[in-house]
Amino acid sequence: MITDKLAKNSGQWLATPGPMSEIVISSRIRLARNVSGYPFLSRASDDQRRELAERLRIHLDSRATKGQWEYLDLDQVDDLDRQMLVERHLISRQLVESKGTRGVAISVDETTSVMVNEEDHLRIQVLRTGMQLDDIWNQINGIDDRLEDNIEYAFHARYGYLTACPTNVGTGIRVSVMLHLPALKLTGEIERVFRAAKDMHLAVRGLYGEGTEATGDLFQISNQVTLGRGEQDIVNDFKALVIPRIIDYENLARQCLIKERPLGWMTVSFAPTAF
Amino acid sequence: MHLPCNACKKQPATVHMTDITPQGEKRERHLCETCAQKEGITPNAQGAVNLNQMLTAFIGGGKVTAQQIADLRCPKCKLSFVEFRNNGLLGCPCDYDAFEKALVSLIERAHHGASQHVGKTPRKIDRPRPAESDLIRLRRDLVKAVDNEQYEEAARIRDRIQKIETP
């Protein structure tokens, strides 16, 4: 099973430093898609869930991707491996906790995963180290095109790609960038980032997404608006506007910290204590 | 020491307001409960807060009544709009049309005022190919045959699957 291979190495997004890796830990895009002719999962019967998984599996296992992907039926994966897949950001906690037929196709290089029967029928995700949003978009767009050649997606002329939750409707795209912002946290300036992000309709979350704590000063910035803007525009906003600004701000905070708290203060703590 | 009401000059003022006149001047007003109600500033205690009216005004600018919204139900998946509001998830793609009257304002709020898709559209829309449906059926039959220890039948099905998979 692919989990045995994964366990031998650390996650690709952590193992090698990528562009802007001094601040950008990883970047990710996911697309939410549903298959036309089936209800969304909250109203799907067990048979419909099974049928969906079988149909989708055929395309994920197709000859074109043979050897590059492995499909896991989540019921066949033990708890420890499930936990590892969550930690590697290859599946969501929601997929683990939900019931019924569900699975995930994982690429052997661990950059890509396609969750089947999570909140939507398909959640396609590409995750890479550092800031690589353009490459990620090209890759995920290609995967989506290949699936679309064989599957009829639920699509609406006005609302675009239809999703179980209307907050994802339209492009179904979620662009997330994981940033390490210790200086902004230490100086308290992170609050300004939160406010600016809110004004720009962006969400700031912890390491494992929705509802998780920002442990280790790692913050995930992601778009919330998925309708009314094209995928490329959303990606460009992150690339040209949002992330460079936060990086500049973090660098400024780092420089301020170095000026205000020169190394001398650290040596004090190593000085022998007077009795 | 109570301020007297600016309107009736009798009752003590309990409602205090500061607003800006169209000329840009700050204006303070102090009214008693009765006069404030008469002017429509505070709601009438006898059921002035009409939930129906509020919902109607909120959702459809007076065009759709709350009752109409409560009655919305998708003909396909049978989900009601009330059920959707309770758990936040739609039941099937048709809900977007079935609930459109009520849903569009929610969508606009979630997407910074937008309600029209911009971006990628499917390149080509195909029905599932016959071979695909056959494979699903055959794989199911294969499992059934093995479960029933009908190994000859299972081998036949396996061969047919292989034929479809490697044309």
Chai-1 contact restraints between the chains, C-beta under 6 A:
chainA,res_idxA,chainB,res_idxB,connection_type,confidence,min_distance_angstrom,max_distance_angstrom,comment,restraint_id
A,P39,B,C77,contact,1.0,0.0,6.0,A-B,restraint_1
A,P39,B,G91,contact,1.0,0.0,6.0,A-B,restraint_2
A,P39,B,C92,contact,1.0,0.0,6.0,A-B,restraint_3
A,F40,B,L90,contact,1.0,0.0,6.0,A-B,restraint_4
A,F40,B,G91,contact,1.0,0.0,6.0,A-B,restraint_5
A,F40,B,C92,contact,1.0,0.0,6.0,A-B,restraint_6
A,S42,B,L89,contact,1.0,0.0,6.0,A-B,restraint_7
A,R43,B,C77,contact,1.0,0.0,6.0,A-B,restraint_8
A,R43,B,G91,contact,1.0,0.0,6.0,A-B,restraint_9
A,R43,B,C92,contact,1.0,0.0,6.0,A-B,restraint_10
A,E54,B,I136,contact,1.0,0.0,6.0,A-B,restraint_11
A,E148,B,P122,contact,1.0,0.0,6.0,A-B,restraint_12
A,E152,B,I125,contact,1.0,0.0,6.0,A-B,restraint_13
A,Y153,B,P122,contact,1.0,0.0,6.0,A-B,restraint_14
A,A154,B,P93,contact,1.0,0.0,6.0,A-B,restraint_15
A,F155,B,P122,contact,1.0,0.0,6.0,A-B,restraint_16
A,H156,B,Y96,contact,1.0,0.0,6.0,A-B,restraint_17
A,R158,B,Q116,contact,1.0,0.0,6.0,A-B,restraint_18
A,Y159,B,Y96,contact,1.0,0.0,6.0,A-B,restraint_19
A,Y159,B,H117,contact,1.0,0.0,6.0,A-B,restraint_20
A,G160,B,H117,contact,1.0,0.0,6.0,A-B,restraint_21
A,L162,B,P93,contact,1.0,0.0,6.0,A-B,restraint_22
A,L162,B,Y96,contact,1.0,0.0,6.0,A-B,restraint_23
A,A164,B,L89,contact,1.0,0.0,6.0,A-B,restraint_24
A,A164,B,L90,contact,1.0,0.0,6.0,A-B,restraint_25
A,C165,B,L89,contact,1.0,0.0,6.0,A-B,restraint_26
A,P166,B,I107,contact,1.0,0.0,6.0,A-B,restraint_27
A,T167,B,A110,contact,1.0,0.0,6.0,A-B,restraint_28
A,G170,B,H117,contact,1.0,0.0,6.0,A-B,restraint_29
A,T171,B,G119,contact,1.0,0.0,6.0,A-B,restraint_30
A,H201,B,H112,contact,1.0,0.0,6.0,A-B,restraint_31
A,V225,B,H111,contact,1.0,0.0,6.0,A-B,restraint_32
A,V225,B,H112,contact,1.0,0.0,6.0,A-B,restraint_33
A,L227,B,H111,contact,1.0,0.0,6.0,A-B,restraint_34
A,L227,B,A114,contact,1.0,0.0,6.0,A-B,restraint_35
A,G228,B,H111,contact,1.0,0.0,6.0,A-B,restraint_36
A,G228,B,A114,contact,1.0,0.0,6.0,A-B,restraint_37
A,G228,B,V118,contact,1.0,0.0,6.0,A-B,restraint_38
A,G230,B,V118,contact,1.0,0.0,6.0,A-B,restraint_39
A,G230,B,G119,contact,1.0,0.0,6.0,A-B,restraint_40
A,E231,B,G119,contact,1.0,0.0,6.0,A-B,restraint_41
A,E231,B,K120,contact,1.0,0.0,6.0,A-B,restraint_42
